[in-house]
């Protein structure tokens, strides 16, 4: 039971517990990051079912997992920067990097769900549990990286954070998958937006519930780690994650343009009255109409 006493608050509330306040602008920014990352990642997931080339499918899978994992982590870290206490805030680089790695790996596992042609309710539940657990593991690992304080959690709010992460993550993934079945592009976009908003609630809601569950007490020895002015560091993280998210958006635009051009040429060729056939230098057929 040592782990239980080490992780959860047992007994009376400590007299030397520290309190803090939130920068509401950074709180709002953290939610926006979570929603944007969720939308881009879920939009990319649609290409997993469209790709027939294994290499392209793997590339979209890795990119989607990285975008979503990095987005989840960015929201978490900006959310931590939004919390201010009456002491210098610093973070252990090892724990911070590990929390991001957890988010990316778990997002990659959850994204395997989108490769299934006919997912069942069991697949929905399993994928939601994996992604929800990833959000939880990332958050509490990142919290362990806060220097100069001991952290214990109240059991009630901790369990509430678990519930929020699992339920909202499952609902968000379910909506994302079903958004691809909509008849029009507008309806598909609307469903993805709703899904991203729910995923944002899953990530941000779990984070701030977990922060509320935390009871901070100072340690006897001060340890210096990565320190920076919160607003400046949050802005830097936001710019980096927006640059990362812009890459798949631009790539998807160019792919769609090429696909549309190819479809247009096929329509033109197949509606010509004359016969057209094209060979390459090795006399292999490269293009023809019906």
C-alpha positions in Angstrom: 0.0 0.0 0.0 3.0 2.3 -0.1 2.2 3.4 -3.6 -1.4 4.3 -2.5 -0.1 6.5 0.3 2.5 8.0 -2.0 0.0 8.9 -4.7 -3.2 9.7 -2.9 -3.9 12.0 0.0 -4.4 10.0 3.1 -5.4 11.5 6.4 -5.9 15.2 7.1 -5.4 18.0 4.6 -1.8 19.2 5.1 -1.4 22.6 6.8 1.5 23.5 4.5 -0.4 22.8 1.3 0.2 25.4 -1.4 -2.5 27.1 -3.5 -2.3 28.7 -6.9 -4.3 30.8 -9.5 -5.0 30.4 -13.2 -4.1 32.7 -16.1 -7.5 32.5 -17.8 -6.0 33.5 -21.2 -3.7 30.5 -21.1 -6.5 28.3 -20.0 -8.5 29.3 -23.1 -5.4 28.9 -25.3 -4.9 25.3 -23.9 -8.5 24.4 -24.9 -8.1 25.9 -28.4 -4.9 23.9 -28.9 -6.7 20.7 -27.9 -9.6 21.3 -30.3 -7.3 22.2 -33.2 -5.0 19.2 -32.7 -8.0 16.9 -32.4 -9.7 18.2 -35.6 -6.5 17.9 -37.7 -5.7 14.5 -36.4 -9.2 13.2 -36.9 -9.4 14.7 -40.3 -6.1 12.9 -41.2 -7.6 9.7 -39.9 -10.1 9.6 -42.8 -7.2 9.1 -45.2 -6.3 5.8 -43.4 -9.3 4.2 -45.0 -8.8 5.8 -48.4 -5.2 4.8 -48.9 -4.5 1.6 -50.7 -0.7 2.0 -50.8 0.8 0.5 -47.6 3.6 3.1 -47.4 1.1 6.0 -47.7 -1.1 4.4 -45.0 1.8 4.1 -42.6 2.9 7.7 -43.2 -0.6 9.0 -42.5 -0.9 6.8 -39.4 2.4 8.0 -38.0 1.7 11.7 -38.9 -1.8 11.5 -37.4 -0.5 9.9 -34.2 2.3 12.5 -33.8 -0.1 15.5 -34.5 -2.6 14.2 -32.0 0.0 13.2 -29.4 1.9 16.5 -29.7 -1.4 18.4 -29.5 -2.5 16.6 -26.4 0.8 17.2 -24.7 0.9 20.9 -25.8 -2.5 21.5 -24.3 -1.3 19.8 -21.1 1.9 21.8 -20.8 0.2 25.1 -21.6 -2.4 24.2 -19.0 0.4 23.7 -16.5 1.9 27.0 -17.4 -1.5 28.6 -16.8 -1.2 27.6 -13.1 0.8 30.0 -11.0 2.0 29.5 -7.4 4.0 31.6 -5.0 7.3 30.0 -5.9 9.5 29.6 -9.0 8.0 26.9 -11.3 10.4 24.5 -13.0 10.1 21.1 -14.7 12.2 18.0 -15.0 13.1 17.5 -18.7 13.1 13.7 -18.4 9.6 13.5 -17.0 8.3 16.1 -19.4 9.7 14.4 -22.5 8.4 11.0 -21.2 4.9 12.4 -20.9 4.9 13.6 -24.6 6.3 10.2 -25.7 3.4 8.5 -23.9 0.8 10.7 -25.7 2.3 10.0 -29.1 2.6 6.2 -28.7 -0.9 5.8 -27.2 -2.4 8.0 -30.0 -0.7 5.7 -32.5 -2.3 2.7 -31.0 -5.7 4.4 -30.9 -5.3 5.4 -34.6 -5.1 1.7 -35.6 -8.8 1.7 -35.0 -9.4 3.9 -38.0 -7.8 1.3 -40.3 -10.7 -1.1 -39.6 -13.3 -1.3 -42.4 -16.2 -2.4 -40.1 -15.5 -1.5 -36.5 -17.6 -3.0 -33.8 -18.8 -1.5 -30.5 -16.0 -3.4 -28.8 -13.5 -1.6 -31.1 -15.0 1.8 -30.1 -14.7 1.0 -26.4 -11.2 -0.4 -26.7 -10.0 2.6 -28.7 -11.6 5.1 -26.3 -10.1 3.3 -23.3 -6.6 3.4 -25.0 -6.8 7.1 -25.9 -8.4 8.0 -22.5 -5.7 6.1 -20.6 -3.1 7.9 -22.8 -4.5 11.3 -21.7 -4.4 10.2 -18.1 -0.9 8.7 -18.2 0.5 11.7 -20.0 -1.1 14.1 -17.5 0.0 12.4 -14.3 3.5 11.7 -15.8 3.9 15.4 -16.7 2.7 16.4 -13.2 5.5 14.2 -11.7 8.0 16.4 -13.5 7.1 19.5 -11.4 10.1 20.3 -9.3 10.3 21.4 -5.7 7.0 20.0 -4.5 5.3 16.8 -3.5 2.0 16.0 -5.1 -0.8 13.9 -3.7 -4.3 13.5 -5.2 -7.7 13.4 -3.6 -9.3 10.1 -4.6 -12.7 11.5 -5.6 -11.5 14.1 -8.1 -8.9 11.7 -9.4 -11.6 9.1 -10.3 -13.7 11.9 -11.9 -10.7 12.8 -14.1 -10.5 9.2 -15.2 -14.3 9.1 -16.0 -14.1 12.3 -18.1 -11.1 11.1 -20.1 -12.5 7.7 -20.9 -16.1 8.7 -21.7 -15.3 11.8 -23.7 -12.5 10.2 -25.7 -14.7 7.3 -26.7 -17.5 9.6 -27.7 -15.1 11.8 -29.7 -13.7 8.8 -31.6 -17.1 7.5 -32.3 -18.3 10.8 -33.8 -15.1 11.1 -35.8 -15.6 7.7 -37.5 -19.3 8.3 -38.2 -18.5 11.7 -39.7 -17.0 10.0 -42.7 -20.3 8.3 -43.4 -22.1 11.6 -44.0 -23.5 12.2 -47.4 -22.1 15.7 -48.0 -18.7 17.4 -47.4 -20.4 20.1 -45.2 -22.0 17.5 -42.9 -18.7 15.6 -42.6 -16.9 18.8 -41.6 -19.6 19.7 -39.1 -19.3 16.2 -37.5 -15.5 16.5 -37.3 -15.8 19.9 -35.6 -18.2 18.5 -33.0 -15.9 15.6 -32.5 -12.9 17.9 -32.0 -14.8 20.0 -29.5 -15.7 16.9 -27.5 -12.1 15.7 -27.7 -11.0 19.1 -26.5 -13.4 18.7 -23.5 -11.9 15.2 -22.9 -8.4 16.6 -22.8 -8.9 19.9 -21.1 -11.6 18.7 -18.7 -9.5 15.8 -17.6 -6.4 18.1 -17.1 -8.1 20.7 -15.0 -10.0 18.1 -13.0 -6.7 16.4 -12.3 -5.1 19.7 -11.3 -8.0 20.3 -8.9 -7.4 16.9 -7.4 -3.7 17.7 -6.8 -2.5 18.8 -3.3 0.9 20.5 -3.5 3.3 20.6 -0.6 6.9 22.0 -0.7 10.0 19.8 -0.5 12.9 20.5 1.7 15.5 20.7 -1.1 15.2 23.1 -4.1 15.9 21.6 -7.5 16.5 23.7 -10.6 15.0 22.6 -13.9 13.6 24.1 -17.1 12.3 27.5 -16.2 10.8 30.2 -18.4 8.3 33.0 -18.3 4.9 31.2 -18.7 3.3 33.4 -21.3 6.4 33.4 -23.5 6.9 29.7 -23.2 3.1 29.0 -23.9 3.3 31.2 -27.0 6.4 29.4 -28.2 4.7 26.0 -27.8 1.6 27.2 -29.6 3.6 28.5 -32.6 5.5 25.2 -32.8 2.4 23.0 -32.6 0.6 25.2 -35.2 3.5 24.8 -37.6 3.4 21.0 -37.0 -0.4 20.9 -37.7 0.0 23.0 -40.9 2.2 20.4 -42.6 -0.6 17.7 -42.9 -3.1 20.3 -43.9 -1.0 21.5 -46.8 -0.1 18.0 -47.7 -3.8 17.0 -47.8 -4.6 20.0 -49.9 -2.0 19.1 -52.5 -3.1 15.4 -52.5 -6.8 16.4 -53.0 -5.8 18.7 -55.8 -3.9 16.0 -57.6 -6.7 13.5 -57.1 -9.3 16.0 -58.5 -7.0 16.7 -61.5 -6.7 13.0 -62.1 -10.4 12.4 -61.9 -11.1 15.3 -64.3 -8.7 13.9 -66.9 -10.3 10.4 -66.6 -13.7 11.9 -67.1 -12.6 13.8 -70.2 -10.8 10.8 -71.7 -13.7 8.4 -71.1 -16.2 10.8 -72.7 -14.2 11.3 -75.9 -15.6 9.6 -79.0 -12.2 8.8 -80.4 -9.8 6.2 -78.9 -6.7 7.4 -77.1 -3.8 5.3 -75.9 -0.4 6.5 -74.7 2.9 4.6 -74.4 6.1 5.4 -72.6 9.6 5.0 -74.0 9.6 1.3 -73.2 6.4 0.7 -75.2 4.3 0.1 -72.0 0.7 1.4 -71.9 0.5 4.3 -69.5 -2.9 5.9 -70.4 -6.0 5.0 -72.4 -9.7 5.6 -72.5 -12.5 3.0 -72.6 
